[in-house]
């Protein structure tokens, strides 16, 4: 009986959170982009660095849960708030994470698009992650997160604390909808794939270190063959 009450309370809190978020966005949403709200442009003026994935804002396409497509918007991903933001002529807008599931940016270095999509399994639940590789049986995604770190002053006579963005990138190998954290290292990747002898032989023959995304993708393609 106690378990039922706990589960009910958890669902109630989750529903209330979703309702509050939807209400907040609904009351202030941009007329051209539904389920969005303006955010303060100068909110990070006293923090060193950037919370955004891209150094420069990119033109891209956004897709909602209802399959609505919004093209040609100027966008960036905020790793501190885990939200997608769009720039207009007048405002900086945050899109409601409950209503948007995917966005793409044209990759200037190749013909392939840079894809971010929502993942609905822990520890990536309801967060945008960049698709590094998508195959028939497995995929690899990159989680980009940012935290604001506060440091004590290092200069004599300086009273103000130093606030800066601490950026982290984590890779996850997803198989059967279950993600396993990996590093761009030979030992980590091979262990996540079960250390198959044929794959180890291939890595050795090709002299791969697996410390780049290109080599990781090469190995995963061979693995899936």
N, C-alpha and C positions, 0 to 999 in steps of 0.2 A: 504493500500500500504506500509505503514511504517512497519507493522508487517511482511509482506512478506520479506522485505529487511533485517529485523533483523534475521528472521529465516534462510534466505539464507546465511547471514554472519556467523551465528553460525555453520551451516553445513559446510561452506567453511573452517572455522578455525578448526573444528573437523577433517575434511578430511585431511587438511594440517598437523595436529598433527600426525595422523595415518601414513601418508606418510613419515613424518620425522622420526618417530620411526622405521618404517619398513626399511627405508634406512640406519639408523644408525646401526641396528642389522645386516642387510644384508652385510654391508661393512666389518664387523669385526667378523662374526659368526664363531663358532667352526666347524671344518669339520665333527666331529662325531655327534654333536648335532646341528641340523639346527635351524635357528631363535634364535640365542644366541650371546652373546658378552662377552669378558673377562672384569672383574672389578678389581679394585685395591685392593689387599689383605690387605694392611695396612691403608686403609682409615679411620678406626675407632680407630687407635692406641692411640689417645689422649682422647677417650671417655670411661668413666667407665661403666661396665656392658656389656650386649650383646643385639643386635637387633634381634636375632634369636629366633624362637619358641622353637626349641629343644636345650637342653643343649649340646648334642653331635650330630654330623651329622649322618643321618640315611640312610640306604639303602631303596630305594623305586622305584616306577614306575610312569612314567609321561605320560600323554595322551594329544595329540595335538588336535586342532580343526578338523584336517583331519583324526582323529582316529588313528594316528600313535602312537605306544606304544614303549616307551624307558624304558627298565627294568634294575634293578640292579645298578642304579646310586646313588652316595652319595649326598644327598640333604638336604636342610634346607630352611625354609621360613623366609624372611627378612621383619619384620614388619615396618621398617623405610622406605623402598623403595616399600613396597607392592609387592615384586617380589620373585619368586622362584629361588634359586641359586643351582648350582651343582659344586661339587669339582671333579677335575680330578687330575692326577699325576702332572700336570704342572700348571694348571690354576684354577682360581675361576671364574665361568661362571654364568651370569645372563640370564635367559630365557625370550624371548620376551613375555610380557603379552598378546599381541594380538593373539598369536598363540597357547598358552597352556591353557587348561581349567580344568585340574584335575590332582592331584597326590595323591598317597597312600603310606603309610608307615606301615610296619608290627608292630602291637602292641605286645610288649614282655610280657605284663601283661594279655593278653587275646588272644582268637583266631580271634577276629575281627580286621580288618585293620583300621588305622587312615586315614580318608578321608578328603582331602581338595578339594573344587571345586569352580569354578567361579559362582558368582551370578550377574544377569543382571538387577536388580531392585534397585532403591534408597532405603536406603543410602549405599547399598553395591555394587553399580554398578561396574562391571568388577573387583572385588576384590576376592581373594581367602578367603574362610571361612572354618573353620573346621565343619564337619557334626557331631553334637552331637546326633541328633535323626532324623530318617526319617520314617514317618508313611504313612498311606493311605491318610489322609486328611491334615496333617500338618507336619512341621519339625522344628527343632531348630538348629541354626548354631551359631558358636562363631567367632567373629571378633577380630583378634589380631592386634593391632597397636602399634607402637613405635615412640616416639618423642625424639629429643635430647634437653635436658634442660640445660641451662647455669645458673650457680649460682655464686654469688660473693664470693670471698675468705672469709673464716671464721676465719682464723688464722692471728694474727697480724704479719705483715711483709711479708705476702704472696701476691704476685702481680697477679699471674695467676688465671684466672677464672676456675671453676670446670664444666666440661661438662660430663653429664651422660645420660643414656637412661632411659626414662620414659615409662614403659610398661603398656598397658591397654588391658583388655579383656572385650568384651561386648557380651551379648547374645541376639539373636533375635528369636522370635517365628514367623514362616512364615506360613501364611494361605492364600490360594487363591492368591499366589504369592505376598502377601503384608506382609512385615516384621514389627513386633512390638517389640520395645526394652523391654526386661524384665531383672529382677535381680533374683538371686537365693535366693528368699524370698517367703514365702507362699502367702503373700498379692499380690505381683506382678504377680506371675504365675496364681493364681486363677482369678485375674482381667482380665488378657489377654485372659483367656479362657471363660470369661463371668460370672464367679461366679455361675456355676450350682450347685444347692443344693445337688444333688447326689454326685458330686465330693467333695464338702466341707465335706459331711458326711464321705466319704471314707478317706479323708486326716486326719480327726479327729480320726476315728477308728484305722487307721494305725499309728497314732502319728507321722506324717511326718512333718518335718520343711521345706522341699524343699530348703535346703541350700547346696545340693550336686547334681551333675549331675545324680547320680544313682537314687535318689528320684524323680528328675524331670522326668526322663525317665519312672519310675514306674507309675507316675501319668498320663503321656501322653498316655501310653498304656491302662490304665484303661479308660481314657477319650474317646479313639477311639473305645472302645468296645461298 
